[in-house]
Amino acid sequence: MLLRVLPSYWAAMADAGTVTVHGPSLRIDKFLWFARLAKSRSVAQKMAEDGHIRLNGRRIDRSHSPVRAGDLITFPHPSGVR
């Protein structure tokens, strides 16, 4: 399953992210929890640390990887990565 991070999430979470040179960012575990793709932050952390998620085509293994508007998040699917 593919998920494109939209700027509307940043409007809703303006105080949760930090402003950097590349724009606001949010930890991947916080984003997955906020977007209701994980039941809890601890479940989101485990998903990220187990390497089940790809961010812009690269497998991540840290729950504190930054996600920014326009990033592409990929999840495993039973019939293959989509």
C-alpha positions as CSV (number, residue, x, y, z in Angstrom):
1,M,0.0,0.0,0.0
2,L,1.3,3.4,-0.9
3,L,0.6,6.5,1.1
4,R,1.6,10.0,0.0
5,V,2.1,12.5,2.9
6,L,-0.1,15.5,2.3
7,P,0.5,19.0,3.6
8,S,-3.0,18.9,5.3
9,Y,-1.4,16.7,8.0
10,W,1.1,19.4,8.8
11,A,-1.6,22.0,9.2
12,A,-3.3,19.7,11.8
13,M,0.0,18.9,13.6
14,A,1.6,22.3,13.4
15,D,2.8,22.3,17.0
16,A,4.0,18.6,17.0
17,G,6.6,19.0,14.2
18,T,9.8,21.0,14.1
19,V,10.7,23.5,11.5
20,T,13.9,22.7,9.7
21,V,15.7,23.9,6.6
22,H,13.7,21.3,4.6
23,G,10.3,22.2,6.2
24,P,8.4,20.7,9.0
25,S,8.9,17.1,9.9
26,L,7.4,14.5,12.1
27,R,8.7,11.2,13.5
28,I,7.4,8.2,11.5
29,D,5.9,6.6,14.5
30,K,3.9,9.7,15.5
31,F,2.7,10.1,11.9
32,L,1.6,6.5,11.6
33,W,-0.3,6.8,14.9
34,F,-1.9,10.2,13.9
35,A,-2.9,9.0,10.5
36,R,-4.5,6.0,12.2
37,L,-2.4,3.5,10.4
38,A,-1.2,2.0,13.7
39,K,-3.4,1.4,16.8
40,S,-0.8,2.9,19.2
41,R,2.6,4.6,19.0
42,S,4.3,1.5,20.4
43,V,2.8,-0.5,17.6
44,A,4.0,2.1,15.1
45,Q,7.5,2.0,16.7
46,K,7.6,-1.8,16.3
47,M,6.5,-1.6,12.7
48,A,9.2,0.9,11.9
49,E,12.0,-0.8,13.8
50,D,11.2,-4.2,12.3
51,G,11.8,-2.8,8.9
52,H,8.3,-3.3,7.5
53,I,8.0,0.3,6.2
54,R,9.8,2.0,3.4
55,L,10.1,5.8,3.2
56,N,10.7,7.1,-0.3
57,G,11.8,3.6,-1.4
58,R,14.3,3.1,1.4
59,R,13.7,0.6,4.1
60,I,13.7,2.3,7.5
61,D,14.7,0.7,10.8
62,R,14.4,3.6,13.2
63,S,11.1,4.9,14.6
64,H,12.5,8.4,14.8
65,S,13.0,8.8,11.0
66,P,11.6,12.1,9.9
67,V,8.6,12.3,7.5
68,R,7.9,15.4,5.5
69,A,5.1,16.6,3.2
70,G,5.5,14.9,-0.1
71,D,7.2,11.7,1.2
72,L,6.1,8.3,0.0
73,I,5.4,5.7,2.6
74,T,5.2,2.0,1.5
75,F,3.7,-0.8,3.5
76,P,3.8,-4.6,2.9
77,H,0.7,-6.2,1.5
78,P,0.0,-10.0,1.4
79,S,0.3,-10.1,-2.4
80,G,3.6,-8.1,-2.4
81,V,4.7,-4.5,-1.8
82,R,2.4,-2.1,-3.6
